[in-house]
Structure formats: structure tokens, C-alpha cells
Amino acid sequence: MSHHHADETEEHDLGLAHDLPKIMARRGLFGLLGGVGAAAALTACGTDGTTTSSSTSASTDASASADGGPGGGGAPPEGGPGGMGGESSVEVAEGEIPEETAGPYPGDGSNGPNVLTESGVVRSDLTTSFGSASGVAEGIPTTVKLKVYDLNGESITPLAGAAVYLWHCDREGRYSMYDDQVTEENYLRGVQEADDDGNLSFTTIFPACYTGRWPHMHFEVYESLSKATSADNKLRTSQLALPQDVCDTVYATEGYETSVSNLGQLSLETDNIFSDGHSLQLAKVTGSVEAGYTVTLNIPV
């Protein structure tokens, strides 16, 4: 974008609807789980070899404790159903994933365009636009695996049937539906429903690093698909951060050239979202440029 996202301070809105009948016919709505209704308190991206990373900082002076947290910043452990991990590495003491701004490009109807009311938004593959749009987002293939939990007192329970809306910028640092060149596109946006174990996943591309922000992805959590029709019903809005070593590797490839200089001016410790702590938001990333990457994160709400 020509005028980009150095300051993300807006709050956001709205819902989904068209896809619910066919999805609900396939899968019944889940009952309300305790402890998820409370309103969240506002608190506030090498080499081409295979990598596993979750806590690398952009600043060599950063303390190790700043990136701490079980399982690499809340990332699910290996194994378990669908490769998502069975038991969570999240500890109750770590608390819920922080509430963050949705930024100025949510596409949820709060400031104009609303993708959540469009038929086709419930999908796992975010790399293409849908409906009347036909654009394709180019970039390093990336799978995002999330596990949603209901953190209620001393217990941590998978939030079965939760819905997550995920969105992020493309390889050029543009947000579909907003940037002048991709206003008519809606790629890199979509909604998925968690299974009985709280697991869900998206197929996407590795996002760019644009001016003023550490590489990240946005997401909103809803209790169910039926609730994901208005931001008034969301349980949490937050962002996941990507580790520096993986970002360095990806940004050395064709198409990500502008991300190199942008990342060089940033650190997690100075980012306007993650500077107040990111142990629960720093995702675990495995894979390679050739094979693609897998990003994993636990989301306790």
C-alpha cells in the first residue's frame, strides 16, 4: 500500500451468514461453553534449509525471557489429531491470548467492506479470491494451524465449534479489499470452524513485512459459526507474530524484496503491538522455502 499501516489503532465490526445453512446441515451447532462470554480486557517474520522456530527476535540485544512461554509462544506440540497436537502446551498461568486491534483493514464491515457476509467466505484455502473476484495471491505456501481453547478457571478445554476469521497482507504488503491495486479482490481472508478438539487450519501464503509493523496475521475468534455474523459477538481479536529467522529466509526469495529493508528497521520489542509482550502470540514455524511452511499457535480465550 502506498500509505501503510504504521499505526493500527481502530476497533472493528460485523458478521457472516450466507454459508451457515449448508454448514449447519453438515454439523450441528455446539452448546455454549462456560467462561467464554466475558468481555476481553484491552491490552494492547537465513538459509533455505528446513527450519523450526518460535522465539527468534529481531534484536540481538533482546532478553531471552521476552520471547518465553511454553511450547514456543503458545504453539501446539507435534502430533495429535490432524497434526495439530493433542495436549496443549499452554499453562493456565500464562492466561488468555491478548486482545489486540484489528487494524485498519479488517474487512468485517466496521469501516466499509464486509467479507463475512459473502457466500464462500467459509473456506480453508485463502490463496484465491472468491465470488466475482478471481485474483490469486502469490508467495511461499504456508499452512496455518490453530487450536482454540476455553480457558475457564483452572481448566483448559478445547473450544469445539469455535469459528476463526483469519486475514493478512499479501507478498507485496497489500490488504485485499483496501489497497488500490487489489480493492476488488478478497484473497487472504476466510473463516474456518474448529473440530471437536478445537483444531482448524488454513492454506495461505507467507505475508510480507510492510513499513512500521512486524510480520503478523490478524484473527478474530467467535464461539461458533452462527455467532460469527457480527463483531459484537466475537470472543477475541488478536494477532500472531512470525519468527525473525524464518522471515529472513522467506524474504530472501523472489517477490519479497521490499520486506528485507522493512524488517531490518523493526524488532518485536519495538513493534507497536507486540512490544508489551508476545509470548502467547509468537507462533511456531516449521518447514522450508521449497516445501512450504507450517505456522502453529494455541489460542486460549
Secondary structure, 3 states (H helix, E strand, C coil): CCCCCCCCCCCCCCECCCCHHHHHHHCCCCCCCCCCCCCCCECCCCCCCCEEECCCCCCCCCCHHHHCCHHHHHCCCCCCHHHCCCCCCCCHHHCCCCECCCCCCCCECCCCCEHHHCCCCECCECCECCCCCCCECCCCEEEEEEEEEEEECCEEEECCCCEEEEECCCCCCCCCCCCHHHCCCCCCEEEEECCCCCEEEEEEECCCCCCCCCCEEEEEEECCCCCCECHHHCCEEEEEECCHHHHHHHHCCCCCHHHHHHHHCCCCCCCCCHHHCCCCCECEEEEECCCEEEEEEEEEC
